[in-house]
């Protein structure tokens, strides 16, 4: 449940980054890559938790 809320927050951040006109394309790409990395880590946590429980 908490992880899905985090995922929703990541999507909101990504949406705002895409709409922001003050950031350069390079800054947006960097931030979106960081968000993708966080999302991947969360996916791995969920996968590992499924193995434990």
C-alpha atoms as a printed R data frame, in Angstrom:
   type eleno elety resid chain resno      x       y       z
1  ATOM     1    CA   UNK     A     1  0.000   0.000   0.000
2  ATOM     2    CA   UNK     A     2  2.698   2.495   1.000
3  ATOM     3    CA   UNK     A     3  4.775   1.576  -2.046
4  ATOM     4    CA   UNK     A     4  1.853   2.290  -4.359
5  ATOM     5    CA   UNK     A     5  1.526   5.746  -2.799
6  ATOM     6    CA   UNK     A     6  5.226   6.319  -3.401
7  ATOM     7    CA   UNK     A     7  4.774   5.216  -7.011
8  ATOM     8    CA   UNK     A     8  1.898   7.654  -7.397
9  ATOM     9    CA   UNK     A     9  4.044  10.441  -5.991
10 ATOM    10    CA   UNK     A    10  6.831   9.582  -8.443
11 ATOM    11    CA   UNK     A    11  4.346   9.839 -11.302
12 ATOM    12    CA   UNK     A    12  3.179  13.236 -10.062
13 ATOM    13    CA   UNK     A    13  6.770  14.458  -9.888
14 ATOM    14    CA   UNK     A    14  7.445  13.199 -13.412
15 ATOM    15    CA   UNK     A    15  4.298  14.916 -14.703
16 ATOM    16    CA   UNK     A    16  5.330  18.230 -13.158
17 ATOM    17    CA   UNK     A    17  8.858  17.902 -14.543
18 ATOM    18    CA   UNK     A    18  7.474  17.370 -18.019
19 ATOM    19    CA   UNK     A    19  5.251  20.446 -17.708
20 ATOM    20    CA   UNK     A    20  7.949  22.714 -16.219
21 ATOM    21    CA   UNK     A    21  9.160  25.285 -18.737
22 ATOM    22    CA   UNK     A    22 11.997  26.629 -16.564
23 ATOM    23    CA   UNK     A    23 14.138  23.488 -16.648
24 ATOM    24    CA   UNK     A    24 16.354  22.672 -19.590
25 ATOM    25    CA   UNK     A    25 15.797  19.443 -21.484
26 ATOM    26    CA   UNK     A    26 19.035  18.104 -20.003
27 ATOM    27    CA   UNK     A    27 17.857  18.835 -16.450
28 ATOM    28    CA   UNK     A    28 14.525  17.146 -17.137
29 ATOM    29    CA   UNK     A    29 16.189  14.058 -18.562
30 ATOM    30    CA   UNK     A    30 18.501  13.809 -15.568
31 ATOM    31    CA   UNK     A    31 15.627  14.123 -13.103
32 ATOM    32    CA   UNK     A    32 13.447  11.641 -15.005
33 ATOM    33    CA   UNK     A    33 16.314   9.128 -15.097
34 ATOM    34    CA   UNK     A    34 16.644   9.465 -11.329
35 ATOM    35    CA   UNK     A    35 12.906   8.871 -10.925
36 ATOM    36    CA   UNK     A    36 13.146   5.794 -13.159
37 ATOM    37    CA   UNK     A    37 15.964   4.486 -10.986
38 ATOM    38    CA   UNK     A    38 13.873   4.992  -7.851
39 ATOM    39    CA   UNK     A    39 10.929   3.251  -9.506
40 ATOM    40    CA   UNK     A    40 13.139   0.301 -10.440
41 ATOM    41    CA   UNK     A    41 14.451   0.047  -6.877
42 ATOM    42    CA   UNK     A    42 10.900   0.044  -5.537
43 ATOM    43    CA   UNK     A    43 10.001  -2.730  -7.959
44 ATOM    44    CA   UNK     A    44 12.932  -4.773  -6.715
45 ATOM    45    CA   UNK     A    45 11.856  -4.196  -3.105
46 ATOM    46    CA   UNK     A    46  8.362  -5.403  -3.903
47 ATOM    47    CA   UNK     A    47  9.748  -8.460  -5.681
48 ATOM    48    CA   UNK     A    48 12.016  -9.266  -2.762
49 ATOM    49    CA   UNK     A    49  9.201  -8.758  -0.242
50 ATOM    50    CA   UNK     A    50  7.026 -11.198  -2.193
51 ATOM    51    CA   UNK     A    51  9.757 -13.815  -1.841
52 ATOM    52    CA   UNK     A    52  9.992 -13.310   1.923
53 ATOM    53    CA   UNK     A    53  6.269 -13.388   2.701
